Amino acid sequence: MTPDFPKRPADAPLSERNPRVVSAVKLHRGAQRRKTGLFLAEGANSVAAALDTGRVEELFFSGRAAEREHELVASAAALGVRTTLVSDRAAEQLGETVTPPGLVAVCRQVDVPLAQVLSGTGADVTFELADTAPEHGPAAGESARTPPTGPRLLAVPVEISDPGNAGTLIRVADAVGADGVVLSGDSVDPHNGKCVRACAGSLFHVPIARERDTDTVLNSLHTAGITILATTARGEVDLDEADDILHHPVAWLFGNEAHGLPSSVATQADHRIRIPIHGRAESLNLAAAAAICLYASARVQHQN
């Protein structure tokens, strides 16, 4: 039985040479994503999440994908999204995986201003960002401006370079109910294809901000009244003994995969937390450390 997904019977699949397909394929490159403000979401999970948030500009699908994901294609058309049948060759070029799913959405990018994440409301609000970071908390004579519904749990990876790790961290943040992720410093583009796939749809669920100036991030967190926690191997506080700290609104700093947190960043945190290692492993990778710390915070906050 042929699925009755919305398209005119005379429509033939677009080839890989079609201008719309060619333009979409260019979104694999970061420069094109920056130029257009668009990116590609590949696979059913990511496409479904993108549709739920109304960010899809166009949905490309192969004939086989239409049979497999008929309801998803039909729901996209019902939402007014342009749905476009493409050839298998075009689907291969639109995808980045070894076995492309044949389902790729062109989406508007998801990142929001840092101020919006710090508002904790999901609304586009104006929140003053200070230019210099005090040693701890607000500068002398300045009161902390904590939004009444401000975030209680944030993940702040600093200089994260691996898109797979970034995507996994975003997925973990979504799973624990974190209020946002702030990609600080020269971190990977969250719209990178590998990152989007590792998110498995979570990219569309969690507010994400990007800020190249880490000092601006730290100062803004202090100004918002959020306790900053740095994960370091020699932290003075053991994670197992940090419940009193985790009860408060916190932002976790996670360092680069190869070098960890710069000491200049770690010293600006309110507390440096170490994850206890009881076996012989020398350390944990970024995604594992983030999962442990974020779940520890979520456990304490949900209990209270």
Protein Blocks (a to p, Z undefined) as FASTA:
>chain_A
ZZfbdcdfklccddfklmklmmmmmmmpmklmmmnopacdedjklmmmmmmnopafbdcd
dfklmmmmmmmmmmmmmnopacddddfklmmmmpmbfbdghiacddddfbdcfklmmnon
opacdddddfbdcfbocdehiacdddfkbcfbdcddehiabfklmmmmmmmmmmnopabd
cdehjbddfkbmklmmmnnomlmmpccdddfblmlmmmmmmmnopacddddfkbcbdfkl
mmmmmmpccddddddfklopafklmmmpmbdcddddfblbfbdcfklmmmmmmmmmmmmm
mmZZ
